Amino acid sequence: MGNSLHTFSNVTSTYLQTYRSILNNMIQSITKVEPSDSISYNFILQILPHCQAAIQMSENALQYKIYPDLKSALETSRILQEKEVLQIQYLLQCIE
């Protein structure tokens, strides 16, 4: 697993392509944050892309036939991450 020389099915290739896109977008978003002198502000701006990527990664995996217990965990995780994003966005407004 993880070997780039491995040939994957079309379904797995599509999943991995989307995963890599989500991951790359998250990394770009985190690294382009212009730091300020506020640790709280920096943390919020850097964690938001992480939380949003977690939601997108869950949605990506949920499009496919996956282990039922994993599906349930991803659905729960997605809901919790969506709530967390809202909380973090609210906190960002409070400190700006």
C-alpha positions as CSV (number, residue, x, y, z in Angstrom):
1,M,0.0,0.0,0.0
2,G,1.1,3.5,-0.7
3,N,3.6,2.4,-3.4
4,S,3.3,4.8,-6.3
5,L,4.2,2.0,-8.7
6,H,1.1,0.1,-7.8
7,T,-1.8,0.0,-10.3
8,F,-5.1,1.0,-8.7
9,S,-8.6,0.5,-9.9
10,N,-10.3,3.5,-11.6
11,V,-12.4,4.0,-8.5
12,T,-9.4,4.0,-6.1
13,S,-7.5,6.3,-8.5
14,T,-10.4,8.8,-8.6
15,Y,-10.6,8.7,-4.8
16,L,-6.9,9.2,-4.4
17,Q,-6.8,12.0,-7.0
18,T,-9.5,13.9,-5.0
19,Y,-7.8,13.2,-1.7
20,R,-4.5,14.6,-3.0
21,S,-6.2,17.7,-4.3
22,I,-7.9,18.3,-1.0
23,L,-4.6,17.7,0.9
24,N,-2.7,20.1,-1.4
25,N,-5.3,22.8,-1.1
26,M,-5.2,22.5,2.7
27,I,-1.5,22.7,2.8
28,Q,-1.5,25.8,0.5
29,S,-4.1,27.5,2.6
30,I,-2.3,26.8,5.9
31,T,1.1,27.9,4.6
32,K,-0.1,31.1,3.0
33,V,-1.5,32.4,6.3
34,E,0.3,35.7,7.1
35,P,1.2,35.4,10.7
36,S,0.3,38.1,13.2
37,D,1.4,38.7,16.7
38,S,-1.7,36.9,18.0
39,I,-1.3,33.2,18.6
40,S,-5.1,32.8,18.8
41,Y,-5.5,34.5,15.4
42,N,-2.7,32.5,13.8
43,F,-4.1,29.2,15.2
44,I,-7.6,29.9,14.0
45,L,-6.5,30.8,10.5
46,Q,-4.3,27.7,10.3
47,I,-6.8,25.2,11.8
48,L,-9.7,26.3,9.6
49,P,-8.3,24.8,6.4
50,H,-7.5,21.6,8.4
51,C,-11.1,21.3,9.6
52,Q,-12.5,22.1,6.1
53,A,-10.2,19.5,4.6
54,A,-11.4,16.9,7.1
55,I,-15.0,17.6,6.0
56,Q,-14.0,17.3,2.3
57,M,-12.0,14.1,2.9
58,S,-15.0,12.5,4.7
59,E,-17.3,13.5,1.8
60,N,-14.9,12.1,-0.7
61,A,-14.7,8.7,1.1
62,L,-18.4,8.6,1.6
63,Q,-19.0,8.6,-2.2
64,Y,-17.6,5.1,-2.3
65,K,-18.4,1.7,-1.0
66,I,-16.5,1.6,2.3
67,Y,-16.6,-0.5,5.5
68,P,-20.0,0.3,7.2
69,D,-18.4,1.2,10.6
70,L,-16.1,3.6,8.8
71,K,-19.0,5.1,7.0
72,S,-20.8,5.8,10.3
73,A,-17.6,7.3,11.8
74,L,-17.1,9.5,8.8
75,E,-20.7,10.8,8.9
76,T,-20.3,11.6,12.6
77,S,-16.9,13.2,12.1
78,R,-18.3,15.4,9.2
79,I,-21.1,16.7,11.4
80,L,-18.7,17.4,14.3
81,Q,-16.2,19.1,12.0
82,E,-19.0,21.3,10.5
83,K,-20.0,22.4,14.0
84,E,-16.3,23.1,14.8
85,V,-15.8,25.2,11.7
86,L,-18.8,27.3,12.7
87,Q,-17.4,27.7,16.3
88,I,-14.0,28.6,15.0
89,Q,-15.4,31.1,12.5
90,Y,-17.3,32.8,15.3
91,L,-14.2,32.9,17.5
92,L,-12.3,34.5,14.6
93,Q,-14.9,37.3,14.4
94,C,-14.6,37.8,18.2
95,I,-10.8,38.4,18.1
96,E,-10.6,40.4,14.9
